């Protein structure tokens, strides 16, 4: 009736068919020393590899994401390592990084992803029995897509500075995350194959980070000779 883990005791008795059989079949000079000493036996639960789940990704950006796992059981044996693998294919074994700790939830801030790409990841944990792999989880990275509208100013006077403007848009679903510069070009043909000048737009320089679906205005001044 004792629930493992617990301690039991075992022994052997010579010339005894069952407990309480004190007669036996062999006539001995000393019937009192037939039984050995008791040996204690520690009875524990069956050891298994750790069990776990992969937790949903958060803070998903264009090239970064926070991924994680939850080690729900150590399998009855101390955990010696845990971490996460990710790749573009299911049941990933690539890009593994370990995390300190044993059971419980943990996360990793990972980078190096490509934009608009489906990624699979799974947590794992190892003990003396082996390694337990969590079921796959997945996420798709966001994208940054910057566009520039054509300038609406279509007339200019020779020798007079002309300011040109353009609306810069981020039509992706992730912020640029950093400031950036825009360019201004003048060409002698509509294909742009004969560039006359190519320089940095002057306002703003640099342009502040542009969030998903946001716009800003860039401008540059040029004097036609």
Secondary structure, 3 states (H helix, E strand, C coil): CCCCCEEEEECCECCCCCCCCCCCCCCCCCHHHCECCCEEEEECCCCCCCEEEEEEEECCCCCEEEEEEEEEECCCCCCCEEEEEEECCCCCCCCCEECCCCCEEEEEEEECCCCCCEEEEEEEEECCCCEEECCCEEEECCCCCEEECCCCCCCCCCCCCEEEEEEEEECCCCCCCCCECCEEEEECCCCCCCEEEEEECCECCCECCCCCCCEEEEEEEECCC
